[in-house]
């Protein structure tokens, strides 16, 4: 397989990492933590729920796309139940 065909394979098959980043760093900055991935071709999502809840409790603001994925996975329901435990 030559390099060009490998490059084509990556373009046709995208898997998106879900990461926590510091908004004060550049867009290409280092991730604080990888908290999941989304594969739109297979319609698969993996979420590290404890890590996501940790960052949300610390005030993290998800992007619109990530917020939609978290709603679908009912992460915000878990966040509400965890917050009542802490109060």
PDB file with SEQRES, HELIX, SHEET and CRYST1 records, atoms N, CA, C and O in Angstrom:
SEQRES   1 A   87  UNK UNK UNK UNK UNK UNK UNK UNK UNK UNK UNK UNK UNK          
SEQRES   2 A   87  UNK UNK UNK UNK UNK UNK UNK UNK UNK UNK UNK UNK UNK          
SEQRES   3 A   87  UNK UNK UNK UNK UNK UNK UNK UNK UNK UNK UNK UNK UNK          
SEQRES   4 A   87  UNK UNK UNK UNK UNK UNK UNK UNK UNK UNK UNK UNK UNK          
SEQRES   5 A   87  UNK UNK UNK UNK UNK UNK UNK UNK UNK UNK UNK UNK UNK          
SEQRES   6 A   87  UNK UNK UNK UNK UNK UNK UNK UNK UNK UNK UNK UNK UNK          
SEQRES   7 A   87  UNK UNK UNK UNK UNK UNK UNK UNK UNK                          
HELIX    1 AA1 UNK A    3  UNK A   12  1                                  10    
HELIX    2 AA2 UNK A   49  UNK A   57  1                                   9    
HELIX    3 AA3 UNK A   64  UNK A   72  1                                   9    
HELIX    4 AA4 UNK A   75  UNK A   86  1                                  12    
SHEET    1 AA1 3 UNK A  16  UNK A  20  0                                        
SHEET    2 AA1 3 UNK A  33  UNK A  39 -1                                        
SHEET    3 AA1 3 UNK A  44  UNK A  47 -1                                        
CRYST1    1.000    1.000    1.000  90.00  90.00  90.00 P 1           1          
ATOM      1  N   UNK A   1       0.859  -1.174   0.000  1.00  0.00           N  
ATOM      2  CA  UNK A   1       0.000   0.000   0.000  1.00  0.00           C  
ATOM      3  C   UNK A   1       0.904   1.234   0.000  1.00  0.00           C  
ATOM      4  O   UNK A   1       1.802   1.364   0.832  1.00  0.00           O  
ATOM      5  N   UNK A   2       0.653   2.115  -0.926  1.00  0.00           N  
ATOM      6  CA  UNK A   2       1.483   3.319  -0.959  1.00  0.00           C  
ATOM      7  C   UNK A   2       0.924   4.383  -0.011  1.00  0.00           C  
ATOM      8  O   UNK A   2      -0.180   4.238   0.514  1.00  0.00           O  
ATOM      9  N   UNK A   3       1.679   5.428   0.198  1.00  0.00           N  
ATOM     10  CA  UNK A   3       1.304   6.470   1.144  1.00  0.00           C  
ATOM     11  C   UNK A   3       0.009   7.153   0.736  1.00  0.00           C  
ATOM     12  O   UNK A   3      -0.795   7.508   1.597  1.00  0.00           O  
ATOM     13  N   UNK A   4      -0.207   7.343  -0.548  1.00  0.00           N  
ATOM     14  CA  UNK A   4      -1.401   8.033  -1.018  1.00  0.00           C  
ATOM     15  C   UNK A   4      -2.667   7.264  -0.649  1.00  0.00           C  
ATOM     16  O   UNK A   4      -3.646   7.877  -0.223  1.00  0.00           O  
ATOM     17  N   UNK A   5      -2.674   5.952  -0.800  1.00  0.00           N  
ATOM     18  CA  UNK A   5      -3.873   5.183  -0.472  1.00  0.00           C  
ATOM     19  C   UNK A   5      -4.128   5.172   1.033  1.00  0.00           C  
ATOM     20  O   UNK A   5      -5.286   5.139   1.449  1.00  0.00           O  
ATOM     21  N   UNK A   6      -3.091   5.200   1.856  1.00  0.00           N  
ATOM     22  CA  UNK A   6      -3.274   5.298   3.299  1.00  0.00           C  
ATOM     23  C   UNK A   6      -3.912   6.636   3.644  1.00  0.00           C  
ATOM     24  O   UNK A   6      -4.805   6.701   4.489  1.00  0.00           O  
ATOM     25  N   UNK A   7      -3.461   7.699   2.995  1.00  0.00           N  
ATOM     26  CA  UNK A   7      -4.025   9.022   3.227  1.00  0.00           C  
ATOM     27  C   UNK A   7      -5.504   9.045   2.862  1.00  0.00           C  
ATOM     28  O   UNK A   7      -6.305   9.635   3.587  1.00  0.00           O  
ATOM     29  N   UNK A   8      -5.881   8.414   1.751  1.00  0.00           N  
ATOM     30  CA  UNK A   8      -7.281   8.341   1.349  1.00  0.00           C  
ATOM     31  C   UNK A   8      -8.121   7.606   2.386  1.00  0.00           C  
ATOM     32  O   UNK A   8      -9.253   8.002   2.667  1.00  0.00           O  
ATOM     33  N   UNK A   9      -7.577   6.552   2.947  1.00  0.00           N  
ATOM     34  CA  UNK A   9      -8.292   5.782   3.949  1.00  0.00           C  
ATOM     35  C   UNK A   9      -8.634   6.654   5.144  1.00  0.00           C  
ATOM     36  O   UNK A   9      -9.738   6.549   5.678  1.00  0.00           O  
ATOM     37  N   UNK A  10      -7.731   7.503   5.575  1.00  0.00           N  
ATOM     38  CA  UNK A  10      -7.990   8.360   6.719  1.00  0.00           C  
ATOM     39  C   UNK A  10      -9.049   9.411   6.410  1.00  0.00           C  
ATOM     40  O   UNK A  10      -9.824   9.777   7.293  1.00  0.00           O  
ATOM     41  N   UNK A  11      -9.097   9.898   5.190  1.00  0.00           N  
ATOM     42  CA  UNK A  11     -10.093  10.892   4.829  1.00  0.00           C  
ATOM     43  C   UNK A  11     -11.495  10.274   4.824  1.00  0.00           C  
ATOM     44  O   UNK A  11     -12.450  10.913   5.266  1.00  0.00           O  
ATOM     45  N   UNK A  12     -11.628   9.053   4.334  1.00  0.00           N  
ATOM     46  CA  UNK A  12     -12.936   8.426   4.233  1.00  0.00           C  
ATOM     47  C   UNK A  12     -13.450   7.902   5.563  1.00  0.00           C  
ATOM     48  O   UNK A  12     -14.652   7.677   5.701  1.00  0.00           O  
ATOM     49  N   UNK A  13     -12.600   7.705   6.525  1.00  0.00           N  
ATOM     50  CA  UNK A  13     -13.012   7.102   7.783  1.00  0.00           C  
ATOM     51  C   UNK A  13     -12.522   7.959   8.943  1.00  0.00           C  
ATOM     52  O   UNK A  13     -11.381   7.824   9.383  1.00  0.00           O  
ATOM     53  N   UNK A  14     -13.373   8.827   9.428  1.00  0.00           N  
ATOM     54  CA  UNK A  14     -12.991   9.747  10.495  1.00  0.00           C  
ATOM     55  C   UNK A  14     -13.533   9.267  11.833  1.00  0.00           C  
ATOM     56  O   UNK A  14     -14.707   8.917  11.957  1.00  0.00           O  
ATOM     57  N   UNK A  15     -12.662   9.259  12.824  1.00  0.00           N  
ATOM     58  CA  UNK A  15     -13.057   9.016  14.210  1.00  0.00           C  
ATOM     59  C   UNK A  15     -12.622  10.249  14.979  1.00  0.00           C  
ATOM     60  O   UNK A  15     -11.467  10.667  14.889  1.00  0.00           O  
ATOM     61  N   UNK A  16     -13.532  10.827  15.726  1.00  0.00           N  
ATOM     62  CA  UNK A  16     -13.258  12.069  16.433  1.00  0.00           C  
ATOM     63  C   UNK A  16     -12.973  11.801  17.907  1.00  0.00           C  
ATOM     64  O   UNK A  16     -13.731  11.108  18.586  1.00  0.00           O  
ATOM     65  N   UNK A  17     -11.873  12.358  18.383  1.00  0.00           N  
ATOM     66  CA  UNK A  17     -11.543  12.266  19.802  1.00  0.00           C  
ATOM     67  C   UNK A  17     -12.310  13.351  20.551  1.00  0.00           C  
ATOM     68  O   UNK A  17     -12.447  14.475  20.070  1.00  0.00           O  
ATOM     69  N   UNK A  18     -12.799  13.004  21.715  1.00  0.00           N  
ATOM     70  CA  UNK A  18     -13.433  13.984  22.601  1.00  0.00           C  
ATOM     71  C   UNK A  18     -12.421  14.255  23.697  1.00  0.00           C  
ATOM     72  O   UNK A  18     -12.026  13.348  24.430  1.00  0.00           O  
ATOM     73  N   UNK A  19     -12.004  15.506  23.806  1.00  0.00           N  
ATOM     74  CA  UNK A  19     -10.936  15.852  24.733  1.00  0.00           C  
ATOM     75  C   UNK A  19     -11.342  17.030  25.600  1.00  0.00           C  
ATOM     76  O   UNK A  19     -12.198  17.834  25.231  1.00  0.00           O  
ATOM     77  N   UNK A  20     -10.713  17.110  26.754  1.00  0.00           N  
ATOM     78  CA  UNK A  20     -10.829  18.287  27.610  1.00  0.00           C  
ATOM     79  C   UNK A  20      -9.581  19.130  27.379  1.00  0.00           C  
ATOM     80  O   UNK A  20      -8.458  18.636  27.469  1.00  0.00           O  
ATOM     81  N   UNK A  21      -9.793  20.411  27.079  1.00  0.00           N  
ATOM     82  CA  UNK A  21      -8.666  21.312  26.862  1.00  0.00           C  
ATOM     83  C   UNK A  21      -8.872  22.575  27.682  1.00  0.00           C  
ATOM     84  O   UNK A  21      -9.993  22.901  28.073  1.00  0.00           O  
ATOM     85  N   UNK A  22      -7.797  23.269  27.933  1.00  0.00           N  
ATOM     86  CA  UNK A  22      -7.841  24.554  28.620  1.00  0.00           C  
ATOM     87  C   UNK A  22      -8.115  25.622  27.570  1.00  0.00           C  
ATOM     88  O   UNK A  22      -7.371  25.740  26.597  1.00  0.00           O  
ATOM     89  N   UNK A  23      -9.180  26.403  27.762  1.00  0.00           N  
ATOM     90  CA  UNK A  23      -9.545  27.405  26.751  1.00  0.00           C  
ATOM     91  C   UNK A  23      -8.481  28.488  26.614  1.00  0.00           C  
ATOM     92  O   UNK A  23      -8.457  29.202  25.611  1.00  0.00           O  
ATOM     93  N   UNK A  24      -7.617  28.620  27.590  1.00  0.00           N  
ATOM     94  CA  UNK A  24      -6.566  29.637  27.506  1.00  0.00           C  
ATOM     95  C   UNK A  24      -5.411  29.199  26.620  1.00  0.00           C  
ATOM     96  O   UNK A  24      -4.571  30.018  26.247  1.00  0.00           O  
ATOM     97  N   UNK A  25      -5.360  27.915  26.279  1.00  0.00           N  
ATOM     98  CA  UNK A  25      -4.299  27.434  25.396  1.00  0.00           C  
ATOM     99  C   UNK A  25      -4.751  27.549  23.954  1.00  0.00           C  
ATOM    100  O   UNK A  25      -5.936  27.724  23.670  1.00  0.00           O  
ATOM    101  N   UNK A  26      -3.798  27.448  23.054  1.00  0.00           N  
ATOM    102  CA  UNK A  26      -4.112  27.520  21.634  1.00  0.00           C  
ATOM    103  C   UNK A  26      -4.975  26.346  21.208  1.00  0.00           C  
ATOM    104  O   UNK A  26      -5.040  25.326  21.895  1.00  0.00           O  
ATOM    105  N   UNK A  27      -5.628  26.497  20.085  1.00  0.00           N  
ATOM    106  CA  UNK A  27      -6.467  25.417  19.554  1.00  0.00           C  
ATOM    107  C   UNK A  27      -5.662  24.140  19.349  1.00  0.00           C  
ATOM    108  O   UNK A  27      -6.182  23.046  19.570  1.00  0.00           O  
ATOM    109  N   UNK A  28      -4.414  24.256  18.934  1.00  0.00           N  
ATOM    110  CA  UNK A  28      -3.570  23.084  18.719  1.00  0.00           C  
ATOM    111  C   UNK A  28      -2.846  22.665  19.998  1.00  0.00           C  
ATOM    112  O   UNK A  28      -1.940  21.832  19.955  1.00  0.00           O  
ATOM    113  N   UNK A  29      -3.240  23.232  21.121  1.00  0.00           N  
ATOM    114  CA  UNK A  29      -2.567  22.936  22.382  1.00  0.00           C  
ATOM    115  C   UNK A  29      -2.789  21.508  22.846  1.00  0.00           C  
ATOM    116  O   UNK A  29      -3.578  20.762  22.266  1.00  0.00           O  
ATOM    117  N   UNK A  30      -2.101  21.155  23.872  1.00  0.00           N  
ATOM    118  CA  UNK A  30      -2.153  19.802  24.414  1.00  0.00           C  
ATOM    119  C   UNK A  30      -3.476  19.558  25.142  1.00  0.00           C  
ATOM    120  O   UNK A  30      -4.015  20.451  25.795  1.00  0.00           O  
ATOM    121  N   UNK A  31      -3.981  18.347  25.017  1.00  0.00           N  
ATOM    122  CA  UNK A  31      -5.207  17.960  25.714  1.00  0.00           C  
ATOM    123  C   UNK A  31      -4.916  17.831  27.202  1.00  0.00           C  
ATOM    124  O   UNK A  31      -3.844  17.370  27.593  1.00  0.00           O  
ATOM    125  N   UNK A  32      -5.878  18.240  28.036  1.00  0.00           N  
ATOM    126  CA  UNK A  32      -5.768  17.931  29.458  1.00  0.00           C  
ATOM    127  C   UNK A  32      -6.020  16.444  29.670  1.00  0.00           C  
ATOM    128  O   UNK A  32      -5.354  15.782  30.466  1.00  0.00           O  
ATOM    129  N   UNK A  33      -7.017  15.939  28.921  1.00  0.00           N  
ATOM    130  CA  UNK A  33      -7.323  14.516  29.002  1.00  0.00           C  
ATOM    131  C   UNK A  33      -8.232  14.122  27.845  1.00  0.00           C  
ATOM    132  O   UNK A  33      -9.114  14.885  27.451  1.00  0.00           O  
ATOM    133  N   UNK A  34      -8.016  12.950  27.314  1.00  0.00           N  
ATOM    134  CA  UNK A  34      -8.928  12.389  26.325  1.00  0.00           C  
ATOM    135  C   UNK A  34     -10.061  11.719  27.093  1.00  0.00           C  
ATOM    136  O   UNK A  34      -9.821  10.868  27.950  1.00  0.00           O  
ATOM    137  N   UNK A  35     -11.279  12.099  26.787  1.00  0.00           N  
ATOM    138  CA  UNK A  35     -12.408  11.584  27.564  1.00  0.00           C  
ATOM    139  C   UNK A  35     -13.373  10.748  26.730  1.00  0.00           C  
ATOM    140  O   UNK A  35     -14.411  10.322  27.237  1.00  0.00           O  
ATOM    141  N   UNK A  36     -13.054  10.507  25.470  1.00  0.00           N  
ATOM    142  CA  UNK A  36     -13.912   9.658  24.662  1.00  0.00           C  
ATOM    143  C   UNK A  36     -13.621   9.779  23.191  1.00  0.00           C  
ATOM    144  O   UNK A  36     -12.687  10.466  22.778  1.00  0.00           O  
ATOM    145  N   UNK A  37     -14.438   9.098  22.398  1.00  0.00           N  
ATOM    146  CA  UNK A  37     -14.346   9.229  20.945  1.00  0.00           C  
ATOM    147  C   UNK A  37     -15.721   9.026  20.346  1.00  0.00           C  
ATOM    148  O   UNK A  37     -16.620   8.470  20.978  1.00  0.00           O  
ATOM    149  N   UNK A  38     -15.867   9.489  19.109  1.00  0.00           N  
ATOM    150  CA  UNK A  38     -17.116   9.354  18.368  1.00  0.00           C  
ATOM    151  C   UNK A  38     -16.798   8.887  16.961  1.00  0.00           C  
ATOM    152  O   UNK A  38     -15.986   9.496  16.266  1.00  0.00           O  
ATOM    153  N   UNK A  39     -17.436   7.807  16.544  1.00  0.00           N  
ATOM    154  CA  UNK A  39     -17.269   7.248  15.206  1.00  0.00           C  
ATOM    155  C   UNK A  39     -18.599   7.402  14.470  1.00  0.00           C  
ATOM    156  O   UNK A  39     -19.508   6.597  14.674  1.00  0.00           O  
ATOM    157  N   UNK A  40     -18.729   8.422  13.616  1.00  0.00           N  
ATOM    158  CA  UNK A  40     -20.005   8.652  12.942  1.00  0.00           C  
ATOM    159  C   UNK A  40     -20.365   7.590  11.901  1.00  0.00           C  
ATOM    160  O   UNK A  40     -21.543   7.406  11.594  1.00  0.00           O  
ATOM    161  N   UNK A  41     -19.371   6.892  11.357  1.00  0.00           N  
ATOM    162  CA  UNK A  41     -19.643   5.854  10.358  1.00  0.00           C  
ATOM    163  C   UNK A  41     -20.346   4.660  11.013  1.00  0.00           C  
ATOM    164  O   UNK A  41     -21.360   4.176  10.511  1.00  0.00           O  
ATOM    165  N   UNK A  42     -19.804   4.200  12.121  1.00  0.00           N  
ATOM    166  CA  UNK A  42     -20.396   3.066  12.840  1.00  0.00           C  
ATOM    167  C   UNK A  42     -21.430   3.524  13.870  1.00  0.00           C  
ATOM    168  O   UNK A  42     -22.078   2.696  14.510  1.00  0.00           O  
ATOM    169  N   UNK A  43     -21.585   4.840  14.031  1.00  0.00           N  
ATOM    170  CA  UNK A  43     -22.484   5.430  15.021  1.00  0.00           C  
ATOM    171  C   UNK A  43     -22.166   4.902  16.424  1.00  0.00           C  
ATOM    172  O   UNK A  43     -23.062   4.513  17.173  1.00  0.00           O  
ATOM    173  N   UNK A  44     -20.873   4.898  16.764  1.00  0.00           N  
ATOM    174  CA  UNK A  44     -20.410   4.444  18.072  1.00  0.00           C  
ATOM    175  C   UNK A  44     -19.832   5.613  18.845  1.00  0.00           C  
ATOM    176  O   UNK A  44     -19.158   6.481  18.291  1.00  0.00           O  
ATOM    177  N   UNK A  45     -20.111   5.613  20.127  1.00  0.00           N  
ATOM    178  CA  UNK A  45     -19.551   6.627  21.011  1.00  0.00           C  
ATOM    179  C   UNK A  45     -19.003   5.927  22.242  1.00  0.00           C  
ATOM    180  O   UNK A  45     -19.674   5.081  22.833  1.00  0.00           O  
ATOM    181  N   UNK A  46     -17.782   6.279  22.627  1.00  0.00           N  
ATOM    182  CA  UNK A  46     -17.214   5.815  23.885  1.00  0.00           C  
ATOM    183  C   UNK A  46     -16.986   7.046  24.736  1.00  0.00           C  
ATOM    184  O   UNK A  46     -16.346   8.001  24.295  1.00  0.00           O  
ATOM    185  N   UNK A  47     -17.509   7.030  25.959  1.00  0.00           N  
ATOM    186  CA  UNK A  47     -17.345   8.158  26.865  1.00  0.00           C  
ATOM    187  C   UNK A  47     -16.788   7.667  28.195  1.00  0.00           C  
ATOM    188  O   UNK A  47     -17.286   6.696  28.765  1.00  0.00           O  
ATOM    189  N   UNK A  48     -15.758   8.338  28.682  1.00  0.00           N  
ATOM    190  CA  UNK A  48     -15.224   8.070  30.011  1.00  0.00           C  
ATOM    191  C   UNK A  48     -16.051   8.930  30.975  1.00  0.00           C  
ATOM    192  O   UNK A  48     -15.691  10.068  31.276  1.00  0.00           O  
ATOM    193  N   UNK A  49     -17.155   8.368  31.448  1.00  0.00           N  
ATOM    194  CA  UNK A  49     -18.142   9.122  32.210  1.00  0.00           C  
ATOM    195  C   UNK A  49     -17.551   9.764  33.467  1.00  0.00           C  
ATOM    196  O   UNK A  49     -17.805  10.947  33.695  1.00  0.00           O  
ATOM    197  N   UNK A  50     -16.774   9.051  34.300  1.00  0.00           N  
ATOM    198  CA  UNK A  50     -16.218   9.716  35.480  1.00  0.00           C  
ATOM    199  C   UNK A  50     -15.353  10.929  35.137  1.00  0.00           C  
ATOM    200  O   UNK A  50     -15.421  11.951  35.820  1.00  0.00           O  
ATOM    201  N   UNK A  51     -14.550  10.822  34.096  1.00  0.00           N  
ATOM    202  CA  UNK A  51     -13.697  11.951  33.700  1.00  0.00           C  
ATOM    203  C   UNK A  51     -14.539  13.108  33.183  1.00  0.00           C  
ATOM    204  O   UNK A  51     -14.258  14.264  33.501  1.00  0.00           O  
ATOM    205  N   UNK A  52     -15.567  12.817  32.393  1.00  0.00           N  
ATOM    206  CA  UNK A  52     -16.435  13.867  31.870  1.00  0.00           C  
ATOM    207  C   UNK A  52     -17.165  14.563  33.011  1.00  0.00           C  
ATOM    208  O   UNK A  52     -17.242  15.791  33.038  1.00  0.00           O  
ATOM    209  N   UNK A  53     -17.698  13.799  33.944  1.00  0.00           N  
ATOM    210  CA  UNK A  53     -18.386  14.399  35.091  1.00  0.00           C  
ATOM    211  C   UNK A  53     -17.446  15.279  35.903  1.00  0.00           C  
ATOM    212  O   UNK A  53     -17.838  16.346  36.376  1.00  0.00           O  
ATOM    213  N   UNK A  54     -16.200  14.828  36.064  1.00  0.00           N  
ATOM    214  CA  UNK A  54     -15.210  15.622  36.789  1.00  0.00           C  
ATOM    215  C   UNK A  54     -15.017  16.987  36.139  1.00  0.00           C  
ATOM    216  O   UNK A  54     -15.060  18.013  36.818  1.00  0.00           O  
ATOM    217  N   UNK A  55     -14.807  17.001  34.830  1.00  0.00           N  
ATOM    218  CA  UNK A  55     -14.561  18.269  34.138  1.00  0.00           C  
ATOM    219  C   UNK A  55     -15.817  19.146  34.115  1.00  0.00           C  
ATOM    220  O   UNK A  55     -15.711  20.366  34.235  1.00  0.00           O  
ATOM    221  N   UNK A  56     -17.000  18.549  33.962  1.00  0.00           N  
ATOM    222  CA  UNK A  56     -18.232  19.338  33.983  1.00  0.00           C  
ATOM    223  C   UNK A  56     -18.460  19.960  35.355  1.00  0.00           C  
ATOM    224  O   UNK A  56     -18.901  21.105  35.455  1.00  0.00           O  
ATOM    225  N   UNK A  57     -18.161  19.210  36.412  1.00  0.00           N  
ATOM    226  CA  UNK A  57     -18.309  19.741  37.774  1.00  0.00           C  
ATOM    227  C   UNK A  57     -17.326  20.876  38.052  1.00  0.00           C  
ATOM    228  O   UNK A  57     -17.587  21.745  38.884  1.00  0.00           O  
ATOM    229  N   UNK A  58     -16.198  20.860  37.351  1.00  0.00           N  
ATOM    230  CA  UNK A  58     -15.198  21.931  37.504  1.00  0.00           C  
ATOM    231  C   UNK A  58     -15.516  23.139  36.623  1.00  0.00           C  
ATOM    232  O   UNK A  58     -14.786  24.130  36.641  1.00  0.00           O  
ATOM    233  N   UNK A  59     -16.617  23.058  35.843  1.00  0.00           N  
ATOM    234  CA  UNK A  59     -17.031  24.202  35.044  1.00  0.00           C  
ATOM    235  C   UNK A  59     -16.740  24.110  33.562  1.00  0.00           C  
ATOM    236  O   UNK A  59     -16.872  25.104  32.847  1.00  0.00           O  
ATOM    237  N   UNK A  60     -16.348  22.941  33.082  1.00  0.00           N  
ATOM    238  CA  UNK A  60     -16.068  22.790  31.653  1.00  0.00           C  
ATOM    239  C   UNK A  60     -17.334  23.031  30.845  1.00  0.00           C  
ATOM    240  O   UNK A  60     -18.428  22.646  31.260  1.00  0.00           O  
ATOM    241  N   UNK A  61     -17.181  23.668  29.695  1.00  0.00           N  
ATOM    242  CA  UNK A  61     -18.296  23.951  28.793  1.00  0.00           C  
ATOM    243  C   UNK A  61     -18.104  23.155  27.503  1.00  0.00           C  
ATOM    244  O   UNK A  61     -17.174  23.433  26.747  1.00  0.00           O  
ATOM    245  N   UNK A  62     -18.971  22.163  27.236  1.00  0.00           N  
ATOM    246  CA  UNK A  62     -18.815  21.374  26.012  1.00  0.00           C  
ATOM    247  C   UNK A  62     -19.222  22.181  24.782  1.00  0.00           C  
ATOM    248  O   UNK A  62     -20.065  23.075  24.858  1.00  0.00           O  
ATOM    249  N   UNK A  63     -18.608  21.852  23.655  1.00  0.00           N  
ATOM    250  CA  UNK A  63     -19.023  22.451  22.390  1.00  0.00           C  
ATOM    251  C   UNK A  63     -20.424  21.934  22.057  1.00  0.00           C  
ATOM    252  O   UNK A  63     -20.916  21.002  22.693  1.00  0.00           O  
ATOM    253  N   UNK A  64     -21.052  22.538  21.068  1.00  0.00           N  
ATOM    254  CA  UNK A  64     -22.399  22.124  20.688  1.00  0.00           C  
ATOM    255  C   UNK A  64     -22.497  20.664  20.300  1.00  0.00           C  
ATOM    256  O   UNK A  64     -23.421  19.963  20.713  1.00  0.00           O  
ATOM    257  N   UNK A  65     -21.542  20.206  19.504  1.00  0.00           N  
ATOM    258  CA  UNK A  65     -21.547  18.812  19.056  1.00  0.00           C  
ATOM    259  C   UNK A  65     -21.353  17.856  20.229  1.00  0.00           C  
ATOM    260  O   UNK A  65     -22.056  16.852  20.338  1.00  0.00           O  
ATOM    261  N   UNK A  66     -20.406  18.168  21.100  1.00  0.00           N  
ATOM    262  CA  UNK A  66     -20.160  17.302  22.258  1.00  0.00           C  
ATOM    263  C   UNK A  66     -21.361  17.353  23.204  1.00  0.00           C  
ATOM    264  O   UNK A  66     -21.729  16.336  23.792  1.00  0.00           O  
ATOM    265  N   UNK A  67     -21.962  18.511  23.350  1.00  0.00           N  
ATOM    266  CA  UNK A  67     -23.141  18.620  24.205  1.00  0.00           C  
ATOM    267  C   UNK A  67     -24.264  17.715  23.683  1.00  0.00           C  
ATOM    268  O   UNK A  67     -24.957  17.074  24.473  1.00  0.00           O  
ATOM    269  N   UNK A  68     -24.444  17.660  22.372  1.00  0.00           N  
ATOM    270  CA  UNK A  68     -25.451  16.768  21.789  1.00  0.00           C  
ATOM    271  C   UNK A  68     -25.142  15.305  22.097  1.00  0.00           C  
ATOM    272  O   UNK A  68     -26.045  14.533  22.418  1.00  0.00           O  
ATOM    273  N   UNK A  69     -23.860  14.922  22.001  1.00  0.00           N  
ATOM    274  CA  UNK A  69     -23.467  13.544  22.321  1.00  0.00           C  
ATOM    275  C   UNK A  69     -23.705  13.238  23.799  1.00  0.00           C  
ATOM    276  O   UNK A  69     -24.153  12.144  24.143  1.00  0.00           O  
ATOM    277  N   UNK A  70     -23.408  14.199  24.671  1.00  0.00           N  
ATOM    278  CA  UNK A  70     -23.600  13.989  26.111  1.00  0.00           C  
ATOM    279  C   UNK A  70     -25.077  13.906  26.464  1.00  0.00           C  
ATOM    280  O   UNK A  70     -25.461  13.125  27.335  1.00  0.00           O  
ATOM    281  N   UNK A  71     -25.907  14.699  25.800  1.00  0.00           N  
ATOM    282  CA  UNK A  71     -27.352  14.617  26.029  1.00  0.00           C  
ATOM    283  C   UNK A  71     -27.880  13.259  25.613  1.00  0.00           C  
ATOM    284  O   UNK A  71     -28.674  12.647  26.327  1.00  0.00           O  
ATOM    285  N   UNK A  72     -27.438  12.789  24.458  1.00  0.00           N  
ATOM    286  CA  UNK A  72     -27.881  11.486  23.957  1.00  0.00           C  
ATOM    287  C   UNK A  72     -27.504  10.370  24.926  1.00  0.00           C  
ATOM    288  O   UNK A  72     -28.252   9.409  25.099  1.00  0.00           O  
ATOM    289  N   UNK A  73     -26.340  10.504  25.556  1.00  0.00           N  
ATOM    290  CA  UNK A  73     -25.863   9.503  26.511  1.00  0.00           C  
ATOM    291  C   UNK A  73     -26.392   9.755  27.923  1.00  0.00           C  
ATOM    292  O   UNK A  73     -26.072   9.011  28.850  1.00  0.00           O  
ATOM    293  N   UNK A  74     -27.196  10.795  28.084  1.00  0.00           N  
ATOM    294  CA  UNK A  74     -27.807  11.160  29.377  1.00  0.00           C  
ATOM    295  C   UNK A  74     -26.779  11.458  30.459  1.00  0.00           C  
ATOM    296  O   UNK A  74     -26.997  11.156  31.633  1.00  0.00           O  
ATOM    297  N   UNK A  75     -25.657  12.051  30.063  1.00  0.00           N  
ATOM    298  CA  UNK A  75     -24.605  12.412  31.013  1.00  0.00           C  
ATOM    299  C   UNK A  75     -25.086  13.525  31.947  1.00  0.00           C  
ATOM    300  O   UNK A  75     -24.726  13.545  33.124  1.00  0.00           O  
ATOM    301  N   UNK A  76     -25.897  14.451  31.426  1.00  0.00           N  
ATOM    302  CA  UNK A  76     -26.350  15.565  32.253  1.00  0.00           C  
ATOM    303  C   UNK A  76     -27.282  15.100  33.363  1.00  0.00           C  
ATOM    304  O   UNK A  76     -27.358  15.745  34.409  1.00  0.00           O  
ATOM    305  N   UNK A  77     -27.994  13.992  33.159  1.00  0.00           N  
ATOM    306  CA  UNK A  77     -28.808  13.419  34.232  1.00  0.00           C  
ATOM    307  C   UNK A  77     -27.914  12.916  35.355  1.00  0.00           C  
ATOM    308  O   UNK A  77     -28.230  13.096  36.531  1.00  0.00           O  
ATOM    309  N   UNK A  78     -26.804  12.290  35.001  1.00  0.00           N  
ATOM    310  CA  UNK A  78     -25.853  11.815  36.013  1.00  0.00           C  
ATOM    311  C   UNK A  78     -25.203  12.981  36.742  1.00  0.00           C  
ATOM    312  O   UNK A  78     -24.947  12.907  37.944  1.00  0.00           O  
ATOM    313  N   UNK A  79     -24.937  14.065  36.007  1.00  0.00           N  
ATOM    314  CA  UNK A  79     -24.339  15.245  36.618  1.00  0.00           C  
ATOM    315  C   UNK A  79     -25.287  15.814  37.665  1.00  0.00           C  
ATOM    316  O   UNK A  79     -24.847  16.181  38.754  1.00  0.00           O  
ATOM    317  N   UNK A  80     -26.565  15.894  37.361  1.00  0.00           N  
ATOM    318  CA  UNK A  80     -27.543  16.423  38.309  1.00  0.00           C  
ATOM    319  C   UNK A  80     -27.625  15.559  39.559  1.00  0.00           C  
ATOM    320  O   UNK A  80     -27.700  16.088  40.668  1.00  0.00           O  
ATOM    321  N   UNK A  81     -27.614  14.232  39.399  1.00  0.00           N  
ATOM    322  CA  UNK A  81     -27.686  13.361  40.567  1.00  0.00           C  
ATOM    323  C   UNK A  81     -26.400  13.425  41.389  1.00  0.00           C  
ATOM    324  O   UNK A  81     -26.451  13.330  42.615  1.00  0.00           O  
ATOM    325  N   UNK A  82     -25.258  13.584  40.738  1.00  0.00           N  
ATOM    326  CA  UNK A  82     -23.990  13.716  41.475  1.00  0.00           C  
ATOM    327  C   UNK A  82     -23.935  15.034  42.223  1.00  0.00           C  
ATOM    328  O   UNK A  82     -23.409  15.075  43.335  1.00  0.00           O  
ATOM    329  N   UNK A  83     -24.456  16.112  41.658  1.00  0.00           N  
ATOM    330  CA  UNK A  83     -24.413  17.411  42.326  1.00  0.00           C  
ATOM    331  C   UNK A  83     -25.288  17.411  43.553  1.00  0.00           C  
ATOM    332  O   UNK A  83     -24.943  18.064  44.538  1.00  0.00           O  
ATOM    333  N   UNK A  84     -26.436  16.692  43.543  1.00  0.00           N  
ATOM    334  CA  UNK A  84     -27.270  16.665  44.722  1.00  0.00           C  
ATOM    335  C   UNK A  84     -26.586  15.865  45.838  1.00  0.00           C  
ATOM    336  O   UNK A  84     -26.833  16.121  47.016  1.00  0.00           O  
ATOM    337  N   UNK A  85     -25.738  14.910  45.482  1.00  0.00           N  
ATOM    338  CA  UNK A  85     -24.999  14.171  46.496  1.00  0.00           C  
ATOM    339  C   UNK A  85     -23.971  15.061  47.188  1.00  0.00           C  
ATOM    340  O   UNK A  85     -23.698  14.891  48.376  1.00  0.00           O  
ATOM    341  N   UNK A  86     -23.400  16.013  46.442  1.00  0.00           N  
ATOM    342  CA  UNK A  86     -22.365  16.873  47.018  1.00  0.00           C  
ATOM    343  C   UNK A  86     -22.952  18.011  47.836  1.00  0.00           C  
ATOM    344  O   UNK A  86     -22.273  18.538  48.717  1.00  0.00           O  
ATOM    345  N   UNK A  87     -24.199  18.410  47.571  1.00  0.00           N  
ATOM    346  CA  UNK A  87     -24.815  19.543  48.285  1.00  0.00           C  
ATOM    347  C   UNK A  87     -25.390  19.141  49.601  1.00  0.00           C  
ATOM    348  O   UNK A  87     -25.940  19.979  50.315  1.00  0.00           O  
TER     349      UNK A  87                                                      
END                                                                             
